[in-house]
């Protein structure tokens, strides 16, 4: 309401802050724009690939690190050293190595998205109830079935929380890289073009609204999965 | 011949200054089919003793033998029921799924497993709860699931570590009677660790009284109560009162 009022009363230039009603109608119009649809497809596909790579890598590495004490001791300092590296800071390096096509944003997003899942997996393995493991020992349950039937289900709520956080981090990294790195296509690039070249803030904001809605939906989807199947479990870290 | 034989068992946690001796060299035996209660003051090392008997903990000195062989790992036909039932059930599995879980590594067909699960659940009166989740059940019901899981495993010996310490008094009485009934039906040897004097006398054929930490055996009492036990008649009988007083006196000493 305030936004609409400010824009309508021309407190600020409507070219820079268009009223929400206009943004909304642009938002609906976006779906008729072939360039926009192509950008969304590119962004969503890259996002899914990056998230899949990050989750597969993070869960496997997390399991290895979390279950082998030596690996845990050695790798935690390395992880803590590499983790704070912002993925945008790696854009120039990755462009040099991989060029400006989709592999660049996928690589950067996968890098950024690895950490939440990895940290949650390692943390979860430390939280598996020792009494459950002892019960498994009492009943002479084999090592493999103890892992598949006790450890993996135990850590799944934490891992899911990690994946949910990784999903939003990956989306931010993809759109951010598209925006900053140029080349290629994608939602970030689409917004960049309309913003910098055409000065059409209404379309830029409409695309922003779309990105926000998409991120929100993904997050809600993960929360729904958790409510449906993992109601018994704890929450995980990094909320 | 005894099925469980504990000989000069001693255990010390840690070394040097931080060392804590929980068990101070104790010996006793359990005969097949017997129900033996180990009773002692809180913190005297009862759980350590049970963990040694179960093969979960290697004692510092002395030994535990099971059917004449020294225990180095958990014996195949031995089951344990813990006090904290809530933490020993898998929350993502149903009641039936929990009971069935340990049977998977035992080379049974799916039909055999299902039959055993159904039988064990009906023994503990939980046939109707088979499809529910452990966290949907009361504490007493959860502990019955743990007992059913142990029974489905068809153990020769069932070890129980303070099995009824976390449930209310009425549930506790019901579970005690359940153990007496099951033990008669399933032809098991049962070893119960408890701090409750009345419970030990009510359940046991023999009570092993432990001293304060580091635990040693103060005395072993034979419980010769007439007829089948019941919560009101037995607990009110002169023999029961005499025995519980005797045990209480031994523990205080």
HADDOCK unambig.tbl for C-alpha pairs under 7 A between the chains (distance, minus, plus):
assign (segid A and resid 131 and name CA) (segid B and resid 87 and name CA) 6.24 0.50 0.50
assign (segid A and resid 131 and name CA) (segid B and resid 88 and name CA) 5.79 0.50 0.50
assign (segid A and resid 132 and name CA) (segid B and resid 87 and name CA) 6.50 0.50 0.50
assign (segid A and resid 132 and name CA) (segid B and resid 88 and name CA) 5.00 0.50 0.50
assign (segid A and resid 135 and name CA) (segid B and resid 88 and name CA) 6.20 0.50 0.50
assign (segid A and resid 138 and name CA) (segid B and resid 74 and name CA) 6.08 0.50 0.50
assign (segid A and resid 138 and name CA) (segid B and resid 79 and name CA) 6.63 0.50 0.50
assign (segid A and resid 138 and name CA) (segid B and resid 80 and name CA) 6.61 0.50 0.50
assign (segid A and resid 139 and name CA) (segid B and resid 79 and name CA) 6.70 0.50 0.50
assign (segid A and resid 139 and name CA) (segid B and resid 102 and name CA) 5.81 0.50 0.50
assign (segid A and resid 141 and name CA) (segid B and resid 102 and name CA) 6.37 0.50 0.50
assign (segid A and resid 141 and name CA) (segid B and resid 105 and name CA) 6.37 0.50 0.50
assign (segid A and resid 232 and name CA) (segid B and resid 91 and name CA) 6.27 0.50 0.50
assign (segid A and resid 232 and name CA) (segid B and resid 92 and name CA) 6.88 0.50 0.50
